[in-house]
Amino acid sequence: MYPLLFRHVLSRLDPEFAHHAAIPVIRLLGMRPFAWAARAVTAPDASQQVRALGLTFPSPFGVAAGFDKNAVMVRGLDALGFGHIEVGTITAIPQDGNPKPRLFRLVLDRAVINRMGFNNAGADAAAKRLRRLRRRAPRAVIGVNIGKSRVVEVEDAVADYVASATRLAPLADYLAINVSSPNTPGLRGLQAVETLAPLLRAVKDAAGSTPLLVKIAPDLSDDEITAIARLAVAEGLDGIIAHNTTISREGLHTAASVVEAAGAGGLSGAPLKQRSLEVLAVVRAAVPDDFCVIAVGGVETAEDVRLRLDAGATLVQGYTAFLYRGPLWGRQINRGLRAR
């Protein structure tokens, strides 16, 4: 049913408008009695539990950052069967993000280009929502992804990240440092080891006992990925999220004129399948066996999740395929993993 709805209705809507229209529906699914009904058909099997970061994840498959930027859909996404929800990216200072339009579907490629620019209500607003969630939805595993505020200069980024970490780490099951979005000027430069090391150190101090991970870009060379992975281990981080969106446009089936019209931004979805596995292999080879590696990129099916788990991922995340597969996507993944 959802493929027909997407083909004839949703694909004709502006993608950002369609996303915002789905928010109240997903929120409703997180409320009683709808949440009970949803969990009855979406919940992962007990055999799918994963122990990582000192936490128990009901399933290895969760929602990547970017889908729920302001922590407003956590209960609904949990009811839809996702093993964890990573909210954000959240910045210390509220910001509107980049001018619209800023989200574009590449339907032939089952992909998306976005240049959202960390649009969010800020760390203080997120902290208020997370406090309420901790009272109402203690079962959900919630990661919090933090990034640099756009108005803050790159040389002042450390203090900006620390401000977010101080507010949000006590309310998060884990904290993720985003230095890899292509949509905030200068942000990816923070991935250089000499600038990343003091940032990781400062945020780790601010995060206290909350597990800390760093999210990297797929456009780095393998040597750069290895260096960051080793740095994360040396600085006492708990894991790496591999990876963010790509600025590459290679191998797309969508007409070049359509891709060019969409313009700059990060590409996500099916075209990242191969690079996702490559980056995962490089990271896993550089870190200890018990180091948490979360694989992201090009994940659509239970087989995609299984490939990443077999390749050494501790957990797996997805986002873009939700747009193409609909609200029962988590259920499809869970059933596929259970059948396997």
SELO-913774 format. One record per residue (C-alpha): residue in one letter; x, y, z. Coordinates in Angstrom, 2 decimals. Layout:
a X Y Z
...
This chain:
m 0.00 0.00 0.00
y 2.75 2.47 0.94
p 4.58 2.13 -2.42
l 1.36 3.16 -4.20
l 0.83 6.05 -1.80
f 4.39 7.20 -2.35
r 4.23 6.87 -6.13
h 0.92 8.67 -6.61
v 0.83 11.17 -3.74
l 3.90 11.59 -1.54
s 6.44 11.75 -4.37
r 4.60 14.78 -5.74
l 4.89 16.71 -2.49
d 7.87 18.84 -1.52
p 9.98 16.36 0.48
e 10.49 18.66 3.47
f 6.74 19.39 3.57
a 6.00 15.66 3.40
h 8.42 14.99 6.26
h 6.82 17.62 8.48
a 3.35 16.28 7.60
a 4.44 12.84 8.85
i 5.65 14.14 12.22
p 2.21 14.37 13.93
v 1.31 10.90 12.65
i 4.49 9.37 14.05
r 4.01 11.24 17.32
l 0.47 9.87 17.57
l 1.79 6.34 17.15
g 3.84 6.86 20.30
m 0.76 7.51 22.43
r -1.52 4.99 24.09
p -3.34 2.97 22.86
f -1.71 3.39 19.43
a 1.75 2.58 20.77
w 0.54 -0.76 22.16
a -0.99 -1.69 18.81
a 2.10 -0.62 16.89
r 4.50 -2.55 19.12
a 2.38 -5.68 18.78
v 3.35 -5.89 15.10
t 6.72 -4.11 14.98
a 8.64 -5.13 18.10
p 11.93 -6.96 17.51
d 12.37 -10.47 18.83
a 14.23 -10.83 22.13
s 16.95 -12.73 20.26
q 17.85 -9.52 18.37
q 19.05 -7.66 21.47
v 22.54 -6.18 21.30
r 24.66 -5.20 24.27
a 26.85 -2.17 23.49
l 27.98 1.08 25.12
g 26.85 -0.34 28.44
l 23.27 -0.41 27.09
t 20.84 -3.04 25.85
f 19.52 -2.27 22.37
p 16.27 -4.14 21.53
s 17.46 -4.46 17.92
p 20.73 -3.68 16.14
f 18.86 -1.36 13.75
g 18.07 2.24 14.65
v 17.19 5.62 13.17
a 20.10 7.84 12.15
a 20.40 11.49 13.12
g 18.62 13.90 10.81
f 15.20 12.25 10.87
d 14.15 13.60 14.28
k 16.09 16.82 14.62
n 14.27 18.11 17.70
a 13.50 14.91 19.64
v 9.77 15.14 18.94
m 9.19 11.66 17.41
v 11.14 9.41 19.76
r 8.16 7.62 21.28
g 6.57 7.01 17.89
l 9.78 5.75 16.30
d 10.33 3.47 19.28
a 6.81 2.10 18.82
l 7.60 1.45 15.14
g 10.25 -1.07 16.17
f 13.54 0.79 15.87
g 16.19 -0.36 18.30
h 17.38 3.16 19.05
i 16.76 6.70 17.90
e 19.57 9.19 17.39
v 18.10 12.69 17.59
g 19.60 15.86 16.14
t 21.86 17.22 14.92
i 21.38 19.67 17.80
t 23.36 22.88 18.17
a 23.94 24.99 21.26
i 22.27 27.97 19.58
p 18.88 27.60 17.83
q 19.08 28.05 14.05
d 16.80 27.93 11.01
g 19.26 26.14 8.75
n 19.83 26.87 5.09
p 17.30 28.56 2.78
k 14.57 26.40 1.24
p 14.29 24.32 -0.88
r 16.99 22.21 0.75
l 15.79 18.61 0.49
f 15.52 16.76 -2.84
r 14.52 13.21 -3.80
l 16.38 11.23 -6.44
v 13.69 8.58 -6.87
l 15.49 6.56 -9.55
d 18.41 6.16 -7.15
r 16.31 5.76 -4.00
a 18.39 8.60 -2.65
v 18.13 12.09 -1.21
i 20.21 15.24 -1.43
n 19.96 17.53 1.58
r 21.52 20.78 2.63
m 19.36 21.34 5.69
g 22.11 23.04 7.68
f 21.37 21.74 11.18
n 17.94 23.38 11.46
n 16.88 22.84 15.07
a 15.45 24.56 18.13
g 18.71 24.45 20.08
a 20.15 22.54 23.01
d 17.98 24.10 25.70
a 14.74 23.17 23.91
a 16.06 19.65 23.23
a 17.01 19.25 26.90
k 13.44 20.07 27.98
r 12.00 17.47 25.60
l 14.52 14.85 26.63
r 13.69 15.35 30.30
r 10.02 14.71 29.50
l 10.93 11.67 27.42
r 12.93 10.20 30.28
r 9.81 10.33 32.41
r 7.40 9.03 29.75
a 9.48 6.68 27.61
p 12.21 5.17 29.77
r 12.45 2.12 27.48
a 13.66 3.99 24.37
v 17.42 4.08 23.70
i 18.16 7.70 22.74
g 21.37 8.94 21.19
v 21.97 12.67 20.89
n 23.94 14.03 17.95
i 25.53 17.47 18.45
g 27.06 19.87 15.92
k 28.58 23.33 15.61
s 26.29 26.35 15.68
r 26.50 28.16 12.35
v 27.10 31.60 13.91
v 30.08 30.29 15.85
e 33.46 30.56 14.13
v 35.37 27.33 13.56
e 38.14 28.46 15.91
d 35.53 28.70 18.69
a 33.93 25.35 17.91
v 35.26 23.51 20.97
a 33.44 25.77 23.43
d 30.26 25.51 21.33
y 30.31 21.69 21.35
v 31.08 21.67 25.06
a 28.06 23.89 25.72
s 25.78 21.38 23.96
a 27.43 18.39 25.63
t 27.05 19.92 29.08
r 23.29 20.39 28.55
l 22.53 17.16 26.75
a 24.93 14.42 27.85
p 23.15 13.80 31.21
l 19.93 13.14 29.26
a 21.41 10.97 26.50
d 22.11 7.24 26.40
y 25.04 8.16 24.19
l 26.39 11.36 22.66
a 27.62 11.68 19.06
i 29.91 14.47 17.81
n 29.02 15.46 14.25
v 32.06 16.93 12.48
s 31.14 15.51 9.09
s 28.07 17.25 7.70
p 28.86 18.98 4.38
n 26.22 21.65 5.00
t 27.89 23.81 7.68
p 30.81 25.88 6.38
g 34.16 24.75 7.76
l 32.72 21.85 9.75
r 34.47 19.03 7.92
g 37.81 20.71 8.54
l 37.39 19.70 12.17
q 38.04 16.09 11.11
a 41.75 16.82 10.71
v 43.47 14.98 13.54
e 45.24 18.08 14.87
t 41.92 19.95 15.27
l 39.82 16.92 16.18
a 41.95 15.77 19.12
p 41.33 18.79 21.39
l 37.65 18.77 20.45
l 37.20 15.11 21.39
r 39.11 15.63 24.62
a 37.02 18.62 25.70
v 33.66 17.06 24.82
k 34.61 13.81 26.56
d 35.32 15.76 29.74
a 31.96 17.53 29.43
a 30.09 14.29 28.67
g 31.24 12.63 31.88
s 30.06 9.02 32.07
t 27.85 9.26 28.97
p 29.29 7.14 26.12
l 30.80 9.33 23.40
l 31.11 8.63 19.67
v 32.27 10.66 16.67
k 30.57 10.65 13.26
i 32.85 10.78 10.23
a 32.45 11.49 6.49
p 32.67 8.87 3.72
d 34.67 11.27 1.55
l 37.82 10.94 3.67
s 40.66 8.82 2.36
d 41.16 5.42 3.96
d 44.32 6.72 5.63
e 42.40 9.65 7.12
i 39.68 7.31 8.37
t 42.29 5.07 9.99
a 43.92 8.06 11.68
i 40.60 9.27 13.11
a 39.68 5.77 14.29
r 42.98 5.39 16.11
l 42.60 8.87 17.59
a 39.13 8.00 18.89
v 40.54 4.94 20.62
a 43.49 6.87 22.04
e 41.23 9.61 23.41
g 39.02 7.10 25.18
l 35.92 7.45 23.02
d 33.40 4.65 23.04
g 32.72 4.37 19.33
i 32.58 5.72 15.78
i 29.58 6.31 13.52
a 30.55 5.50 9.95
h 29.31 7.50 8.15
n 27.58 10.75 7.17
t 26.32 11.82 3.73
t 28.64 12.19 0.75
i 29.37 15.11 -1.55
s 30.07 12.67 -4.39
r 27.59 12.35 -7.27
e 29.23 9.37 -8.98
g 27.24 6.46 -10.35
l 23.77 8.04 -10.16
h 20.96 6.96 -12.51
t 19.05 10.22 -12.14
a 19.48 12.63 -15.05
a 22.49 14.90 -14.60
s 20.27 17.96 -15.14
v 18.08 16.95 -12.19
v 21.09 16.34 -9.96
e 22.62 19.68 -10.96
a 19.33 21.48 -10.30
a 19.26 20.07 -6.77
g 22.65 21.68 -6.18
a 25.01 21.31 -3.25
g 24.39 19.10 -0.25
g 24.94 15.65 1.14
l 23.79 12.60 -0.80
s 22.31 9.69 1.16
g 20.52 6.48 0.30
a 21.15 3.44 -1.89
p 24.16 4.86 -3.81
l 26.21 4.72 -0.58
k 25.86 0.95 -0.10
q 29.32 0.05 -1.31
r 31.19 2.94 0.29
s 29.44 2.20 3.58
l 30.90 -1.31 3.62
e 34.33 -0.01 2.60
v 34.44 2.58 5.38
l 33.19 0.03 7.89
a 36.02 -2.33 6.96
v 38.65 0.41 7.36
v 37.30 1.49 10.75
r 36.92 -2.03 12.10
a 40.51 -2.88 11.11
a 41.79 0.12 13.11
v 39.92 -0.36 16.39
p 39.68 -3.07 19.07
d 37.05 -5.78 18.74
d 35.00 -4.38 21.62
f 34.98 -0.82 20.22
c 31.47 0.20 19.10
v 31.12 0.86 15.37
i 27.76 2.07 14.07
a 27.37 1.55 10.31
v 25.25 3.99 8.30
g 24.73 4.49 4.59
g 22.68 2.74 1.92
v 20.75 0.55 4.34
e 17.37 -0.56 2.98
t 16.77 -4.21 3.84
a 17.42 -6.76 6.56
e 20.10 -8.21 4.29
d 21.84 -4.80 4.22
v 21.79 -4.78 8.02
r 23.09 -8.34 8.17
l 25.94 -7.58 5.75
r 27.11 -4.78 8.01
l 26.82 -6.85 11.17
d 28.78 -9.66 9.51
a 31.40 -7.08 8.46
g 31.94 -6.01 12.06
a 29.32 -3.36 12.78
t 28.04 -3.33 16.33
l 24.87 -1.47 15.38
v 23.35 -0.21 12.13
q 21.36 2.94 11.34
g 19.21 4.13 8.46
y 17.20 7.16 7.45
t 16.68 7.70 3.72
a 14.91 4.39 3.01
f 12.18 5.44 5.49
l 11.03 7.90 2.80
y 10.75 5.10 0.23
r 9.57 2.19 2.40
g 7.29 3.96 4.86
p 6.48 3.61 8.55
l 6.63 -0.20 8.60
w 10.28 -0.16 7.53
g 11.51 -0.99 11.03
r 9.09 -3.91 11.16
q 10.37 -5.19 7.80
i 13.95 -5.09 9.06
n 13.11 -6.81 12.33
r 11.15 -9.58 10.63
g 13.91 -10.11 8.10
l 16.56 -10.36 10.79
r 14.44 -12.77 12.81
a 13.82 -14.98 9.78
r 17.53 -15.09 9.05
